Amino acid sequence: MKKPDVLGQLADIDIRLLRVFHAVAQAGGFSAAEMELNIGRSTISRHIKDLEIRLGMTLCIRGRAGFSITDEGQRVYEASLRLISSINEFRTEINEVHRKMTGKLVIALYDKTATNPNCKIYKAIAQFDKLAPSVNIELFVKSLNDIDRGVMDGTYHIGVAPQHRASASLDYFSLFDEPMHLYCGQGHPLYTQPDSNISKKDILHEKYVGLGYHSPNMERGRELGMTRAATAYDQEGVVTLLLSGSYIGYLPAHYASNFVDKGLIRAIATKTFQYNCEFFATCRHSPKPNRIVASFLESILSVHKK
């Protein structure tokens, strides 16, 4: 005989309890969630206990050893993300019926773009805010894989990042370029060498630091035959390794300029090893973007017209 569903009909109280658990999981504990939820720790604890009883499972461990999410709790948290995203989309669409742009716009942005003179996302936000002043914007800085995955599952409405693996589930809109140069730090053997004395063989002989996830950086390194001797997971990690004087590696020229001006790093062999990284806005191919997402897309494309 088939066992009955644990929840049966999903009631309003279940959604309220899941929202509490969602906030606790995101904040990393009961105390940290108090301000977000605007309720006391004891009330939060009671709500979590009620949800655990309702679901018949332990969602989190709390005690002297600290706070942690159980494996079952992690699955419930991931499911709650999808549920809350669907509820927010429903609310937004109902508001559209009344011709109001109210709700939430969640944007995921790749790291270190604010100093890129080609990036005008701030102008798009200013333009959009005039069109929809009641929309609450949430802006996250995430890795390439997190951005793609989050846009696909509806966690983020818009992603802004280099295209590294095209997906049929996403629509891509070209925005701007980011020049990437190869650098070495002060103290590196190539730092004092003029480019005319640096050959491709010399470059390939040096220890190279590359990003540890699929990206244009990784693809470029492979194309040039560079062997990664150190791995970083963001530009901050790359520049830290360059400053050691032991490695060469790619950085966005706009981000590197502050370190270059201080004489801490320098670009090398730019004619051979420079490349441009193209950034795109992404959104889900299906379902069709709601009016909030479509309006922001229109704003971000209009300010980046080439």
Number of C-alpha atoms within 10 A of each C-alpha: 3 4 5 7 8 10 11 7 8 9 9 9 12 17 16 13 20 22 18 22 28 21 20 25 21 11 15 15 20 23 15 15 22 19 12 12 15 9 12 13 17 12 12 22 17 12 19 21 18 15 22 17 11 13 15 11 14 16 23 20 14 13 7 6 7 9 15 16 19 14 12 12 20 15 13 18 22 11 14 17 18 14 15 16 17 14 13 15 16 12 14 21 19 13 15 16 9 8 10 16 20 18 18 18 18 18 25 26 22 19 16 15 20 15 14 16 11 15 19 19 19 12 15 19 16 12 19 19 16 9 15 16 13 13 17 13 14 11 14 15 16 19 18 23 14 16 24 27 14 20 22 21 14 17 19 25 25 27 30 27 26 21 20 18 12 10 13 10 15 16 14 18 16 18 23 22 17 20 16 22 23 21 29 27 26 19 15 18 13 22 19 10 11 10 14 8 9 13 12 11 8 10 18 15 11 20 16 25 24 28 21 14 15 12 18 18 19 17 12 16 20 12 8 13 10 18 15 19 12 17 15 16 12 18 19 14 14 23 25 13 21 26 19 16 18 18 25 33 27 28 25 21 19 18 18 21 16 12 14 16 10 9 11 19 25 22 23 23 18 13 9 12 18 17 19 13 18 16 22 18 23 27 28 23 15 11 8 10 15 14 16 23 18 15 16 22 19 14 20 24 19 15 17 16 9 8
